[in-house]
Amino acid sequence: MVCVDCIFYNFLIFQVLFAIEYCRYLSYTLNNNKHNTLVLVMNKHKLSILITAFAIMLPITTNASLFDNVRGKIVLQVEQNGEAWYVDPSIDRRYYLGRPDDAFDIMRERSLGITNADLARIPQDGEPWNANADFMSRIQGKILLQVEENGEAWYVYPVNGRRYYLGRPDDAFDIMRNLGLGITDADLGNIAIANSLTDTAGSTEYSNYTVNTERGGFAIHLVTMPRSSTTFITDTGNESDCGNNCSAKSLNDYVAEHNGIAGIHGTYFCPPDYASCSGQTYSFLPPVFNTNANVMINESKLPFHSGPLLVVTTDGEYHYFHRSYDFGYTVADWEAKNGKQVQAAIANYPSLIENGEIVVHSESVDSKQQTKGARGGIGYNDDSIFLVLASSASVDDMAYIFKALNASYAMNLDGGGSTALYAEGGYKVGPGRLLPNAIVFK
């Protein structure tokens, strides 16, 4: 379990030191010597602080060269009051490191969890290299949290590929002094400000970290995708209703068949290793739309299913129904009434978040769902889609996880041995059991 206080303390140190040294008494004098150094003069204390920054104030003429210079770095507005920004390498957008709370939120939401073994592959100053180029390219400029320890934070400097500890005051000050990059207002204006902590800037992003919620911290695997440029697909092994010996495939197969970029397991179903499922192997009760076949499997269950239904139409609109019977009795009737065409749909139970509020406490949750275990869920807001797998979480806990991710709507999916998550060309969790249905994105 990550120590949340440690995480806050790490970034609090960083930001307090920055505030002290870049206070309102600070004025700037740029010494354009051959070493590209920036001289900062603090009038109040009559103290001159020399900050040497790699490639500081280099001329940047195109957006491409701009991002090559600042991606994953901390940049300082030298023409203003030294405001600090972190340029997230995953989305090429900047986050303001203004107040301690802002910094804490950025660390919590934009950092990546890392194991002790992988962290050991990233050298510190003076240590030999022990990582391949592919691994290093994925973590350059990232903030990493030691999820197997107490949430110690490290910053991987993209210029030399080495990690720097964000723990002690002297360490944090050295990072600012030696690694901060001065930037003009004009160049900074070419870097978009991130819309939110879950901003994906039009790209699919995977992260594995501990999310802080009102119920404490939970280790999660998260895939975040933009709604505007992602196609939502629901698929089933069978193209008609099935009661026993139904077709089931791996999540990898579902993703591959659609040339997808991400996927997650679907509804509750009867696995072959459950004695209670004898004669019902791989069958499932919740309605699920088969996108390719353009048919709702278990359509006859729409009036009776006691859970939510998520429907996505061909115009990209998302429709969340508290109960599947709110949708209606048939797809044809709903499409005729609303003048829209269903592209994907999936039901399960219970509902977790509706209109941005937690609703799981008013849902029917059985004793198994109240125990801690591997859980899965899907949620979304106006901008993003969230696929979440959590370990050691109850179904109720999943609602708080999605709330922390700023989801407007979220629905519980299957869990346990069926959990599987696919992104970045392979399994992030899984493969787990074969699945009679799945959710795919491309």
N, C-alpha and C positions, 0 to 999 in steps of 0.2 A: 504494500500500500504506500503510495507516495505521500510524503509529509507536506501538506498544503502550506503549513507555516514556513517550512524551509523554502518552498518555491516563492512565496511572497517576500520572504526576507532577502533572497538572492536578488530579486529585481528591485526591491526597495533600496538596498544598498547602492545598486547601480544608479537609480534615479535620484536619490538624495545627493550623492556625490556630484552628479551632473548639475543638479539645481544649485548646489553651493558654488561650484566653480563657474557656472554660467548664469550668475544672478544678474539683476538689473544694473549692477554697477560695472558690468563687464563691457569694455569697448574693444574694438578690434583694429589691429594693424597688420596688414598683410606684407610680409617680407618676401618679395619675389626673388629669392636667391636661387642658386642652382640646385639646392637641396630640396626645393619645394616645401619649405617649412612655413608654418602659420604661427605668428606670435600673438598671444592673447595677453592683454594688459588689464589687470583688475585694479581699477582706480581706488576703490575703497581701502584695499589692503596694501596698495602700492606694490603689488606682486606681479611679476611677469612670469607667465607660464608658457613654456615652449612645447607645443604639440607637434610632433612629427607624424604626418599621415602619409601613408603610401599612396602615390599617384594623386596627391591632393591638388585640386584646382587645375587639373589637366584640361586642355581645351577639348570640348566634346562638340562635334559638329552634326551628328546624326543620332536618331533615337536608338539605332542598333548599337552604336558605339557607347552611347550613354548607358544602356542596360548592361553591356559588357563590363563597364567600369563600376557600376553600383550594385549589381545584383547580389543580394545576401549581405550587404554591408550596412553599417550605421553611418548615416550622412548628417552633417551639421550645416545649418544655414548660416554661413559666415557673413552674409550681408545683412542679417537680421540680428537676433539675440542668441544665436547658437542653438536654436531649436533642433532637437534630435529626432530623426526618423529611421525606422528600420524598413529596408526594402526587402520584402518577402520574396525569396527566389522562386517560390512555387507559382506565384501569380504576377510577378513584376509590378507590384503595387506597394505603396508605402503606408506604414502605420506610425502615428505620432506617439512618441514616448514622452508624453507631457506630464502626467501625474502618476504617482505610485500605483494607483488603481488601474490606470490605463496600461501601464507596463505589466502589471500582474495579469490582466486579462489577455494581453498579447502573448505572454509566456504560456498561459494555460491553454489557449485556443490554437495558437500557431506553432507550438513546439511539437517535437516528435519524441515519443518514448523510445528508449534504446536499452538493450540489454547490456550487462557488464561485459560480456564477451565481445559484442560489437564495438562498444566504446573503447575497449582496449586496442582495437585495430586502428584507432585514430590517434596519431602521435601528438604528444605535447612537444614543446620546444626542446630540442636536444635528443629526442627519441627517434629510433629508426622507424622507417615505414613498415607497416604490417597489413596493408589493405590494397585491394586491386583498384584499378581506375574506375570501374563501373560503380563499386560501392562508394568511393569517394565522391563521384559526380552527383550521387543522390543526396548527400548530406552537406555539401558545400554551402556555407552561409546559413545553415539551419541552427536553431536553438534546440538542444537535446536535453531530455530529462532522464535520469537514471531511475527507471521504474522498478528496478530490483533493489534499490537502496532507499534513500530518504528524499528523493526528488531533487538531487543535486543537479544544477543547471550548467550546461557547457555551451559555448558559442564556437562554431567551426568557421574560422576565418577563411574566406574563399581565395585569398591571395596565396596563402602557403599551405592550406589544407590541414592546419593544426588546430587543436581545440584549446579553448581558454576557459578557465573556471570562473563562474560568476558569483563566487561565494563570499570572499572576504573583501573588505573595503579597498585594500591596496590592489587586489586583483582587478576589481571593477574599474578603479581609476586608471590602471595601466591599459585596460582595453580601450577606454576613451582616449587616453593620451597617445597611444601608439597605433590604434586601429581605426579611429574615427576618420571619416573622409569629408573634407570640406566641399561644399557644393554651392554654386550660384543660385540665385532665385530663378533665373531663366531655365537652368537645367532641371532644377527641382520641379518646376512647373510642368515639365514634360513627363513626369512620373505620376500616374494617377493615384489618388488617395483611395485606399480600399473602402468599399461601401460598408463592410461589416467584418466582424471577426470570422465569419463563415464565407466570406467572399471567395469565389473560385476563379474569377476573371475569365470565365468561359472555358475552363479546363477541369478535367476530372482529377480529384486530389484524394490520395489515401494517406491516412495517418493512424498511428497506434500510440495512444497516450492515456493518461488518467484524467478524466474530466471531473471537475469539482461541481457538486450539486448540493441542494439543500439537505440531502441525505448522506453527504460525504462524497469521497472520491471513488470512481469506478474505472477500472481498466477497460478501454474500448478499442475496437477496430472500427474506423470510420471512413466511409467513402462519401465524398461531397461532390456533387455534380451540378452544373447550371441547368435550370429548367429550359432556358431559351434555346439551347443548342443540343439537347439530349432527347433521344427517342425512347419512350417507355414501352416495353414489350412484356406481356405475360404469356407464358407458354405452358402447355401440359403434355404429358406423355401420350395420352389418348386424345383423339379428336371427337370423342363422344363420351357420354357418361359411362362409368365403369365401376363395378361393385367388388371385383376380386381379381387378383393377378393382373393388376393394371400395369401399364407401361411406366417404367421409371428410368431416369438417366442421371448421370452426374451433372453437377452444376457446370462443369467445364464443357460438357457436350451441349448444354442449352446455350451457353454463351457462344460457342464456336459455330453452331448452326445459324446464328443470327449475325455473325461477325461482330459480336458485341465488344464493349470495352469494360463492362462491369456487370456483376450479377450477384444475387442473393437467393437463398432458399425461400420457399413460399409458405404454404399453409400447414396447419396440423394435418397429419395423415396416419394411416395404419402401417407401421413398418413390419417387416417379416419376423423380427426378433421379439415381438410382443405376443404373448400367448392369447391375450384378449382380442387380438386382431386376426385370429384364425378364420379363414373364409372371407377376409376383407383386405387381403394384402395389397398395399400401395393405393388403397382407395382413400378418398377424402370427401368431406361434406361441404366445405365452403364453396360458393360459386367462384369460378376462375375463368376469365375470358382467354380463349386461345387466339392470339393475334393473327397467326398465319391462316388458321382455318376460319377465322371470323365467326366464331361460335362460342357461346357461354356454356362451359361445362357446369353441370349441376344447376342449370337455369331454373329447374323446378323447385330448388331450395331457396330462391330469392325471397319468397314470402315468409319463410320460416327461420332463416338463419339469424341467430341472436347476436350478431356482431356487426361491425362497420363494413362498408364497401367503398373502396377507392376506385374511381373510374377516370380514365384519361381519354379524351376525345381526339380525333384527328387534327383538330385545330390547335392542339397543345394545351387546352384547358384541363385543369384538374377539378374533379368533383368528389367531395367526401360526404358520404351518407352515414349518419349515426347508426342506422340499421339498414340492412340490405333491402328490406321491404319498403323503405323510403324511396328507393330507386324505382320500384315497380315490379311487376310480375314477369316481364319479358324485355329483352333488349330492343326488339322491334317496336314495342309500344313506347318505350322511353325515347328512342331515336325519332320516331314520328312526332311525338309531342314536343320535343325540344329542338328539332331541326339540326341535330348533330349526329356524328357517327362515332361509335365506340371503337377505340383503338386498343385499349388494354383495360383490364379490371381484375381486382382480386379482393376477396373478403377473408376475414379471419376474426379473431377475438382475443382480448378485448380492445376497445378503443383506448388510446393513451392520452392524446392531446386533441382538443377541438377548439378552434378560434383562439389558439394560443394559450388555452387554459387546460390544466390537468383534469381529466374526467375519469381516470381509471378507478377512483374510489367509489364511483357510482355504478361501476360495472360489476358483472358477476365474475369473480376470480376464484378459482378453486384452490385447494390446499397445495397442490403441486406447483401451481403458478406463483404461490406465495413463498416458495423456498428459493434459496440462492442457487444459481446455476448458470449455464451458458444460455444466453437469450439473444433473440434477433428481433429487429423491427425496421420499419420504413417510415420516414417522415418527410415533410417538405414545408417550405414557406414560399413567398412570392418569387424568390430568386433561386433557391437551391433545393436539391433533393439530398436526403441523408439516409444512407444505409448503415445500420449500426449492429455490431455484435458486441455483447458485453459478457464478461466472465464474473461469476460470483454475484449475480444480480437477480432480483425477483422481477416479476412482471410490473409490479408497482414501481420498482426502481427505474425501469425503462422509461416510464413517463417523465421522471425527474431528469433523466439523461437527455431526452429530447427537448425538455424545457430549457435545459442549459445550452442546448445547441440552437435555441431560438426557432424551433419548429412551430409552425402554426397548426399543423395536423400531424398525427402519428398513430400508427397501428402496430400492434404486436404481431409478430410472425412466429413460426415454430422455433424450437430451441433444442437443447440437449445434443444428442448424437446426430441430429439433422442439420446443425448449423454449418453454413458454408458461405464464404465471401470471396468473390473473384474481382481482381482489379490489377491494372498494370501488367497484364499478360499472364497472370497466374493466380493460384490460390493464395489469399492472405490468411484464411482460415479454412480448414477442410482437408480433403473433400467431404468427409462425413458420409452419411447414407446416400444411396440413390434416391432421387426425388421424383414424385409424380407431377410436380409443377414447380415453376421457378419464375423469378423476375429478372429480366435482362435489360440492359441499356446499351444503346449504340449512338 
